[in-house]
C-alpha cells in the first residue's frame, strides 16, 4: 500500500507532540542534566576522566543550561 501521507500529521504534531515536548523539557531535562553532572564528577573522582576533560564537560553543561542548545552548537 502506497500513501502520500507524512508522519507526523501537522495536527497531531501541534496537538500531541508539541505539548508533550514542552512538558518533557520542563520536567525531564533538568533531571537528566543533574544526572549527567553527577556522572562526570564520579568519572573524574574515579580517575576515569582527566580533571581538565571533566571541567570542559561541566562547562558545556552550564552553557547548555544558560544559553540553550543554540548557544552550544
C-alpha positions in Angstrom: 0.0 0.0 0.0 1.5 3.3 -1.1 0.4 6.6 0.5 1.4 10.1 0.1 0.9 11.0 3.8 3.7 12.2 6.0 4.2 11.5 9.7 3.5 13.2 11.9 0.4 14.8 10.6 0.6 18.6 11.3 -2.5 18.5 13.6 -1.0 15.5 15.6 2.3 17.3 15.8 0.7 20.5 17.1 -1.9 19.0 19.4 0.0 16.0 20.8 3.7 16.1 20.2 4.4 19.8 20.8 2.7 19.9 24.3 4.4 16.6 25.2 7.8 18.1 24.1 7.3 21.2 26.3 6.4 19.1 29.3 9.5 16.9 28.7 11.7 19.9 28.5 10.3 21.3 31.8 10.4 18.1 33.9 13.0 15.7 32.4 15.8 17.8 31.0 16.8 19.3 34.4 16.9 15.8 36.0 18.9 14.4 33.0 21.4 17.3 33.3 21.8 16.7 37.0 22.4 13.0 36.4 25.0 13.8 33.7 26.7 16.3 36.0 26.9 13.7 38.8 28.2 11.1 36.3 31.0 13.5 35.1 32.1 14.2 38.7 32.1 10.5 39.5 34.2 9.7 36.4 36.8 12.4 37.4 36.9 11.2 41.1 37.5 7.6 39.9 40.3 8.8 37.6 38.5 7.6 34.5 38.3 11.1 33.1 41.1 13.6 33.4 40.1 16.6 35.6 40.5 19.0 32.6 38.2 16.9 30.5 35.6 16.8 33.3 35.8 20.6 33.6 35.3 21.1 29.9 32.2 18.8 30.0 30.8 20.6 33.1 31.4 24.0 31.4 29.5 22.7 28.3 26.6 21.6 30.6 26.5 25.1 32.2 26.4 26.7 28.8 23.6 24.4 27.7 21.6 25.3 30.9 22.0 29.1 30.5 22.0 29.5 26.7 20.1 26.5 25.5 21.1 24.3 22.6 21.6 27.2 20.2 24.3 28.7 22.4 26.3 25.4 22.5 26.1 24.2 18.9 
